[in-house]
Amino acid sequence: MFENYDDVVTVEQLAEMLKIGRNTAYELVRTSVIKSVRVGRKYIIPKQSVVDFMSDSCYNCNEIINGRQTALSYERTEDL
């Protein structure tokens, strides 16, 4: 999965990888749904964080707005 990307990706590449908009990608990293490191004004995102996000079953994706999941609909359920 995502073999064509480097080990570290940008927010723009994240949006491309997940086929989502740039604003949604920024929201995912800003809210720490996808782990990243902020360096100055840029986010550095390990590709493994994207893979973990895709394969992690700890996200509650039940809230769907207008037929689409939003970054706000991803809620960790680790306490359960």
PEQUIDA-V854141 format. One record per residue. N is the residue number from 1. PSI is psi as a letter, one per 20 degrees, with the letter a starting at -180 (999 if undefined). Layout:
BEGIN
n=N psi=PSI
n=N psi=PSI
END
This chain:
BEGIN
n=1 psi=p
n=2 psi=k
n=3 psi=h
n=4 psi=j
n=5 psi=q
n=6 psi=r
n=7 psi=h
n=8 psi=p
n=9 psi=r
n=10 psi=r
n=11 psi=h
n=12 psi=g
n=13 psi=h
n=14 psi=g
n=15 psi=g
n=16 psi=g
n=17 psi=g
n=18 psi=i
n=19 psi=l
n=20 psi=r
n=21 psi=r
n=22 psi=g
n=23 psi=g
n=24 psi=h
n=25 psi=g
n=26 psi=h
n=27 psi=h
n=28 psi=g
n=29 psi=h
n=30 psi=h
n=31 psi=j
n=32 psi=k
n=33 psi=h
n=34 psi=p
n=35 psi=p
n=36 psi=r
n=37 psi=p
n=38 psi=p
n=39 psi=o
n=40 psi=c
n=41 psi=j
n=42 psi=q
n=43 psi=p
n=44 psi=p
n=45 psi=o
n=46 psi=p
n=47 psi=h
n=48 psi=h
n=49 psi=h
n=50 psi=g
n=51 psi=g
n=52 psi=g
n=53 psi=g
n=54 psi=h
n=55 psi=i
n=56 psi=p
n=57 psi=j
n=58 psi=j
n=59 psi=p
n=60 psi=o
n=61 psi=k
n=62 psi=h
n=63 psi=o
n=64 psi=p
n=65 psi=p
n=66 psi=k
n=67 psi=j
n=68 psi=q
n=69 psi=q
n=70 psi=r
n=71 psi=h
n=72 psi=i
n=73 psi=i
n=74 psi=o
n=75 psi=p
n=76 psi=q
n=77 psi=k
n=78 psi=h
n=79 psi=i
n=80 psi=999
END
